[in-house]
Amino acid sequence: MATIQVVIDAKLLKAADLAAKRRKTNRSALIRSALEEHLERLRRLDLEEQERRAYLAQPQRADEFRGWESVAAWPTD
């Protein structure tokens, strides 16, 4: 673990302290958890952007999935 100094708004600090108290944890643990969740969200957004760019670079052809319509169709009993 490393100790850091972060400057935040007093209103945000109060909200963080209340949230930590409600969750029966401390401010540091709450901030660590929030940062981990945020970094994971950013990682997923980056992956989605990479995927979007890949699909734009090589778009789907009209005939690419033509033979699969019958397999993908719902059965008609």
N, CA, C and O atoms as a MOPAC input file, in Angstrom:
PM7 MOZYME 1SCF
protein

 N      0.84400 1    -1.18300 1     0.00000 1
 C      0.00000 1     0.00000 1     0.00000 1
 C      0.88300 1     1.23900 1     0.00000 1
 O      2.00500 1     1.23700 1     0.50600 1
 N      0.33900 1     2.28100 1    -0.58000 1
 C      1.02200 1     3.56700 1    -0.59600 1
 C      0.06300 1     4.62200 1    -0.07600 1
 O     -1.14600 1     4.53500 1    -0.29200 1
 N      0.59300 1     5.59700 1     0.59500 1
 C     -0.21500 1     6.69900 1     1.09700 1
 C     -0.08700 1     7.85300 1     0.11000 1
 O      1.01500 1     8.22000 1    -0.29800 1
 N     -1.24400 1     8.42400 1    -0.27300 1
 C     -1.25200 1     9.54500 1    -1.20400 1
 C     -2.05800 1    10.68400 1    -0.60900 1
 O     -2.79300 1    10.50800 1     0.36200 1
 N     -1.90800 1    11.83000 1    -1.19800 1
 C     -2.69000 1    12.97700 1    -0.77300 1
 C     -3.54800 1    13.40300 1    -1.95800 1
 O     -3.04000 1    13.61800 1    -3.05800 1
 N     -4.85700 1    13.52500 1    -1.72400 1
 C     -5.80000 1    13.89300 1    -2.77400 1
 C     -6.63200 1    15.06000 1    -2.27900 1
 O     -7.09600 1    15.06400 1    -1.13900 1
 N     -6.81900 1    16.04700 1    -3.13700 1
 C     -7.63800 1    17.19700 1    -2.78900 1
 C     -9.01900 1    16.99500 1    -3.40500 1
 O     -9.14400 1    16.81900 1    -4.61700 1
 N    -10.06500 1    17.02200 1    -2.55800 1
 C    -11.43700 1    16.90100 1    -3.05900 1
 C    -12.31800 1    17.95100 1    -2.39900 1
 O    -11.97900 1    18.50700 1    -1.35400 1
 N    -13.42500 1    18.20100 1    -3.01600 1
 C    -14.40900 1    19.15100 1    -2.52200 1
 C    -14.96600 1    18.68400 1    -1.17100 1
 O    -15.12500 1    17.48500 1    -0.94500 1
 N    -15.25600 1    19.62100 1    -0.28800 1
 C    -15.76700 1    19.28600 1     1.04800 1
 C    -17.08400 1    18.50700 1     0.96900 1
 O    -17.31500 1    17.58900 1     1.75500 1
 N    -17.93400 1    18.87600 1     0.02500 1
 C    -19.21900 1    18.18600 1    -0.14400 1
 C    -19.00100 1    16.72500 1    -0.55800 1
 O    -19.69300 1    15.82800 1    -0.07700 1
 N    -18.04200 1    16.49700 1    -1.44400 1
 C    -17.72300 1    15.13700 1    -1.87400 1
 C    -17.11600 1    14.33400 1    -0.72700 1
 O    -17.41400 1    13.15000 1    -0.57300 1
 N    -16.28200 1    14.96200 1     0.06400 1
 C    -15.69100 1    14.29500 1     1.22800 1
 C    -16.76900 1    13.86700 1     2.21800 1
 O    -16.73200 1    12.75200 1     2.73900 1
 N    -17.72300 1    14.74800 1     2.47400 1
 C    -18.81100 1    14.41800 1     3.39700 1
 C    -19.64100 1    13.25000 1     2.85800 1
 O    -20.01200 1    12.34500 1     3.60400 1
 N    -19.92500 1    13.28200 1     1.56100 1
 C    -20.69000 1    12.18900 1     0.94400 1
 C    -19.91700 1    10.87400 1     1.03300 1
 O    -20.49900 1     9.82300 1     1.30100 1
 N    -18.60300 1    10.93800 1     0.80700 1
 C    -17.77800 1     9.73300 1     0.89700 1
 C    -17.76800 1     9.17900 1     2.31600 1
 O    -17.87400 1     7.97000 1     2.52000 1
 N    -17.64200 1    10.05900 1     3.27800 1
 C    -17.64300 1     9.60900 1     4.67300 1
 C    -18.97900 1     8.98300 1     5.05800 1
 O    -19.01100 1     7.97500 1     5.76400 1
 N    -20.07800 1     9.57200 1     4.60100 1
 C    -21.39800 1     8.99500 1     4.88600 1
 C    -21.55800 1     7.63400 1     4.21600 1
 O    -22.08300 1     6.69600 1     4.81600 1
 N    -21.10400 1     7.53300 1     2.97200 1
 C    -21.18900 1     6.25300 1     2.25700 1
 C    -20.33400 1     5.19500 1     2.94800 1
 O    -20.76000 1     4.04900 1     3.08300 1
 N    -19.15000 1     5.56400 1     3.38100 1
 C    -18.27800 1     4.61500 1     4.07800 1
 C    -18.94000 1     4.13900 1     5.37300 1
 O    -18.90500 1     2.95200 1     5.69700 1
 N    -19.52900 1     5.05500 1     6.09100 1
 C    -20.19100 1     4.70500 1     7.35100 1
 C    -21.35500 1     3.74600 1     7.09600 1
 O    -21.51900 1     2.76100 1     7.81500 1
 N    -22.16400 1     4.03500 1     6.06900 1
 C    -23.30200 1     3.16100 1     5.74300 1
 C    -22.84000 1     1.75300 1     5.37400 1
 O    -23.52400 1     0.77300 1     5.66800 1
 N    -21.68900 1     1.65800 1     4.73700 1
 C    -21.17500 1     0.36200 1     4.30700 1
 C    -20.24300 1    -0.27300 1     5.34000 1
 O    -19.63700 1    -1.31700 1     5.09600 1
 N    -20.14700 1     0.37800 1     6.48900 1
 C    -19.32100 1    -0.13600 1     7.58600 1
 C    -17.88100 1    -0.39500 1     7.13700 1
 O    -17.30100 1    -1.45100 1     7.38800 1
 N    -17.34000 1     0.60900 1     6.46800 1
 C    -15.95500 1     0.54900 1     6.02600 1
 C    -15.31800 1     1.90400 1     6.30400 1
 O    -15.94500 1     2.76800 1     6.91700 1
 N    -14.11200 1     2.09400 1     5.87100 1
 C    -13.48500 1     3.39800 1     6.07800 1
 C    -13.34600 1     4.14000 1     4.74500 1
 O    -13.55900 1     3.57600 1     3.67200 1
 N    -12.99100 1     5.39500 1     4.84800 1
 C    -12.88800 1     6.25300 1     3.66400 1
 C    -11.88800 1     5.69100 1     2.65000 1
 O    -12.15900 1     5.66500 1     1.44900 1
 N    -10.74900 1     5.25200 1     3.13500 1
 C     -9.71600 1     4.73300 1     2.22500 1
 C    -10.21300 1     3.51900 1     1.44700 1
 O    -10.00100 1     3.42000 1     0.23900 1
 N    -10.87200 1     2.60100 1     2.14300 1
 C    -11.39200 1     1.40200 1     1.47300 1
 C    -12.45800 1     1.77400 1     0.44900 1
 O    -12.50300 1     1.21000 1    -0.64300 1
 N    -13.31000 1     2.72000 1     0.80500 1
 C    -14.34900 1     3.17000 1    -0.12200 1
 C    -13.72500 1     3.77400 1    -1.37900 1
 O    -14.14500 1     3.46400 1    -2.49300 1
 N    -12.73300 1     4.62700 1    -1.20100 1
 C    -12.07800 1     5.27100 1    -2.34500 1
 C    -11.32200 1     4.25100 1    -3.18900 1
 O    -11.35300 1     4.32800 1    -4.41700 1
 N    -10.64300 1     3.29400 1    -2.55200 1
 C     -9.95000 1     2.23200 1    -3.30100 1
 C    -10.93700 1     1.45200 1    -4.15400 1
 O    -10.68900 1     1.20100 1    -5.33300 1
 N    -12.06100 1     1.06900 1    -3.55000 1
 C    -13.07200 1     0.29800 1    -4.27000 1
 C    -13.63700 1     1.09400 1    -5.44700 1
 O    -13.79200 1     0.56500 1    -6.54800 1
 N    -13.94100 1     2.36100 1    -5.20600 1
 C    -14.47900 1     3.21100 1    -6.27100 1
 C    -13.47700 1     3.36700 1    -7.40500 1
 O    -13.85800 1     3.32800 1    -8.57500 1
 N    -12.21500 1     3.54000 1    -7.07800 1
 C    -11.18900 1     3.69200 1    -8.09700 1
 C    -11.00000 1     2.40000 1    -8.88400 1
 O    -10.84000 1     2.43600 1   -10.10400 1
 N    -11.01800 1     1.26400 1    -8.19900 1
 C    -10.91200 1    -0.02400 1    -8.89100 1
 C    -12.07300 1    -0.20700 1    -9.86800 1
 O    -11.86700 1    -0.62200 1   -11.00800 1
 N    -13.28700 1     0.10000 1    -9.42400 1
 C    -14.45500 1    -0.02200 1   -10.29500 1
 C    -14.34700 1     0.92200 1   -11.48600 1
 O    -14.66500 1     0.53900 1   -12.61200 1
 N    -13.90300 1     2.14000 1   -11.24900 1
 C    -13.76400 1     3.10500 1   -12.33000 1
 C    -12.71000 1     2.66900 1   -13.34500 1
 O    -12.92000 1     2.78900 1   -14.55100 1
 N    -11.58400 1     2.16600 1   -12.86000 1
 C    -10.53600 1     1.70000 1   -13.76600 1
 C    -11.00200 1     0.50500 1   -14.58600 1
 O    -10.66000 1     0.39300 1   -15.76300 1
 N    -11.77100 1    -0.38200 1   -13.98400 1
 C    -12.32800 1    -1.51900 1   -14.72700 1
 C    -13.29600 1    -1.02700 1   -15.80300 1
 O    -13.29900 1    -1.53900 1   -16.92300 1
 N    -14.11000 1    -0.04000 1   -15.46300 1
 C    -15.03900 1     0.54000 1   -16.44700 1
 C    -14.25900 1     1.16100 1   -17.60700 1
 O    -14.63400 1     0.98300 1   -18.76600 1
 N    -13.18800 1     1.88100 1   -17.31000 1
 C    -12.36500 1     2.47300 1   -18.36200 1
 C    -11.72600 1     1.39100 1   -19.23200 1
 O    -11.62500 1     1.54800 1   -20.44900 1
 N    -11.29700 1     0.30000 1   -18.61100 1
 C    -10.69500 1    -0.81500 1   -19.36400 1
 C    -11.71200 1    -1.40600 1   -20.33900 1
 O    -11.39600 1    -1.66800 1   -21.49900 1
 N    -12.94300 1    -1.61400 1   -19.84700 1
 C    -13.99200 1    -2.15200 1   -20.71900 1
 C    -14.33000 1    -1.19100 1   -21.85100 1
 O    -14.53500 1    -1.61200 1   -22.99000 1
 N    -14.38800 1     0.10400 1   -21.53400 1
 C    -14.65900 1     1.09600 1   -22.58000 1
 C    -13.56100 1     1.09300 1   -23.63700 1
 O    -13.84800 1     1.22200 1   -24.82700 1
 N    -12.31100 1     0.94800 1   -23.21700 1
 C    -11.19900 1     0.86300 1   -24.16700 1
 C    -11.33600 1    -0.36100 1   -25.06700 1
 O    -11.12800 1    -0.27600 1   -26.27700 1
 N    -11.68700 1    -1.49700 1   -24.47000 1
 C    -11.87000 1    -2.71700 1   -25.26400 1
 C    -13.02500 1    -2.56400 1   -26.25100 1
 O    -12.92400 1    -3.00100 1   -27.39800 1
 N    -14.11900 1    -1.94700 1   -25.81200 1
 C    -15.25100 1    -1.72100 1   -26.70500 1
 C    -14.86700 1    -0.80100 1   -27.86000 1
 O    -15.30000 1    -1.00800 1   -28.99400 1
 N    -14.06000 1     0.20700 1   -27.57400 1
 C    -13.60300 1     1.12500 1   -28.61800 1
 C    -12.69000 1     0.40700 1   -29.61100 1
 O    -12.78400 1     0.63600 1   -30.81600 1
 N    -11.81100 1    -0.45500 1   -29.11200 1
 C    -10.95600 1    -1.24400 1   -29.99700 1
 C    -11.79800 1    -2.13000 1   -30.90700 1
 O    -11.53100 1    -2.24400 1   -32.10300 1
 N    -12.81600 1    -2.75500 1   -30.32600 1
 C    -13.69300 1    -3.62000 1   -31.10900 1
 C    -14.46200 1    -2.81500 1   -32.15300 1
 O    -14.60600 1    -3.25100 1   -33.29500 1
 N    -14.95300 1    -1.64300 1   -31.76100 1
 C    -15.68300 1    -0.78900 1   -32.69800 1
 C    -14.79000 1    -0.40500 1   -33.88000 1
 O    -15.21500 1    -0.45800 1   -35.03400 1
 N    -13.54300 1    -0.01600 1   -33.57600 1
 C    -12.61300 1     0.35700 1   -34.65000 1
 C    -12.30100 1    -0.82900 1   -35.55300 1
 O    -12.16600 1    -0.67000 1   -36.76600 1
 N    -12.18800 1    -2.01100 1   -34.96900 1
 C    -11.90500 1    -3.20600 1   -35.76900 1
 C    -13.05900 1    -3.50000 1   -36.71900 1
 O    -12.83500 1    -3.83500 1   -37.88300 1
 N    -14.29900 1    -3.37700 1   -36.22900 1
 C    -15.44800 1    -3.62100 1   -37.09900 1
 C    -15.56200 1    -2.54500 1   -38.17900 1
 O    -15.97600 1    -2.84300 1   -39.29900 1
 N    -15.20300 1    -1.30700 1   -37.86300 1
 C    -15.21600 1    -0.25300 1   -38.87100 1
 C    -14.13400 1    -0.48000 1   -39.92400 1
 O    -14.33600 1    -0.17900 1   -41.10000 1
 N    -13.00100 1    -1.00400 1   -39.50500 1
 C    -11.90000 1    -1.26000 1   -40.43400 1
 C    -12.21200 1    -2.42700 1   -41.36600 1
 O    -11.72900 1    -2.47100 1   -42.49800 1
 N    -13.02200 1    -3.37100 1   -40.88600 1
 C    -13.37400 1    -4.53000 1   -41.70100 1
 C    -14.86600 1    -4.80200 1   -41.53400 1
 O    -15.25300 1    -5.71000 1   -40.79900 1
 N    -15.70000 1    -4.02300 1   -42.21100 1
 C    -17.15000 1    -4.16400 1   -42.03500 1
 C    -17.67100 1    -5.51000 1   -42.53500 1
 O    -17.04300 1    -6.17800 1   -43.35600 1
 N    -18.81900 1    -5.87800 1   -42.02100 1
 C    -19.46300 1    -7.12900 1   -42.39900 1
 C    -19.90800 1    -7.05400 1   -43.85800 1
 O    -20.47800 1    -6.05200 1   -44.29000 1
 N    -19.64700 1    -8.11000 1   -44.60300 1
 C    -20.10800 1    -8.19900 1   -45.99600 1
 C    -21.56000 1    -8.66900 1   -46.00900 1
 O    -21.99900 1    -9.36100 1   -45.09100 1
 N    -22.29000 1    -8.30000 1   -47.02700 1
 C    -23.70800 1    -8.66800 1   -47.12700 1
 C    -23.89800 1   -10.18300 1   -47.15500 1
 O    -24.89000 1   -10.68200 1   -46.62300 1
 N    -22.97700 1   -10.92100 1   -47.75800 1
 C    -23.12200 1   -12.37300 1   -47.89600 1
 C    -22.41100 1   -13.16300 1   -46.79700 1
 O    -22.39100 1   -14.39300 1   -46.84100 1
 N    -21.84500 1   -12.49600 1   -45.84300 1
 C    -20.99500 1   -13.15200 1   -44.85300 1
 C    -21.72800 1   -14.22100 1   -44.03000 1
 O    -21.14200 1   -15.25600 1   -43.71300 1
 N    -22.96500 1   -13.99100 1   -43.68900 1
 C    -23.70400 1   -14.93000 1   -42.83700 1
 C    -24.92200 1   -15.52400 1   -43.55000 1
 O    -25.84200 1   -16.02900 1   -42.90600 1
 N    -24.91800 1   -15.46100 1   -44.85800 1
 C    -26.08300 1   -15.87800 1   -45.62700 1
 C    -26.49900 1   -17.32800 1   -45.34700 1
 O    -27.69900 1   -17.60400 1   -45.31500 1
 N    -25.61000 1   -18.22100 1   -45.15400 1
 C    -25.94800 1   -19.63100 1   -44.95400 1
 C    -26.44800 1   -19.97300 1   -43.55900 1
 O    -26.82500 1   -21.11700 1   -43.30600 1
 N    -26.45700 1   -19.01600 1   -42.66000 1
 C    -26.78700 1   -19.29900 1   -41.26600 1
 C    -28.20600 1   -18.90400 1   -40.88100 1
 O    -28.59500 1   -19.12100 1   -39.73400 1
 N    -28.99200 1   -18.33700 1   -41.78100 1
 C    -30.33700 1   -17.89200 1   -41.41600 1
 C    -31.19600 1   -19.02700 1   -40.86400 1
 O    -31.92000 1   -18.83500 1   -39.88800 1
 N    -31.12200 1   -20.19900 1   -41.47700 1
 C    -31.95000 1   -21.31400 1   -41.01700 1
 C    -31.51900 1   -21.81600 1   -39.64300 1
 O    -32.36000 1   -22.25200 1   -38.85700 1
 N    -30.25400 1   -21.76400 1   -39.34600 1
 C    -29.75400 1   -22.20700 1   -38.04700 1
 C    -30.15300 1   -21.21800 1   -36.96200 1
 O    -30.46200 1   -21.61800 1   -35.83900 1
 N    -30.14900 1   -19.94500 1   -37.28600 1
 C    -30.44900 1   -18.91300 1   -36.30300 1
 C    -31.94600 1   -18.67200 1   -36.12000 1
 O    -32.34400 1   -17.98600 1   -35.17800 1
 N    -32.77100 1   -19.21400 1   -36.98900 1
 C    -34.21600 1   -18.97500 1   -36.93000 1
 C    -34.84000 1   -19.77500 1   -35.79800 1
 O    -34.38800 1   -20.87700 1   -35.48600 1
 N    -35.88100 1   -19.21900 1   -35.18100 1
 C    -36.63200 1   -19.92200 1   -34.14000 1
 C    -37.38900 1   -21.08700 1   -34.78600 1
 O    -37.92400 1   -20.95400 1   -35.88600 1
 N    -37.42800 1   -22.21800 1   -34.09600 1
 C    -38.14900 1   -23.36600 1   -34.65900 1
 C    -39.66200 1   -23.06500 1   -34.75100 1
 O    -40.23300 1   -22.40100 1   -33.88600 1
 N    -40.27100 1   -23.56300 1   -35.79900 1
 C    -41.72000 1   -23.41600 1   -35.96300 1
 C    -42.34900 1   -24.78200 1   -35.77200 1
 O    -42.31500 1   -25.63100 1   -36.66400 1
 N    -42.92000 1   -24.98000 1   -34.60300 1
 C    -43.50900 1   -26.29500 1   -34.27300 1
 C    -44.84500 1   -26.49500 1   -34.90900 1
 O    -45.46400 1   -27.54300 1   -34.72800 1

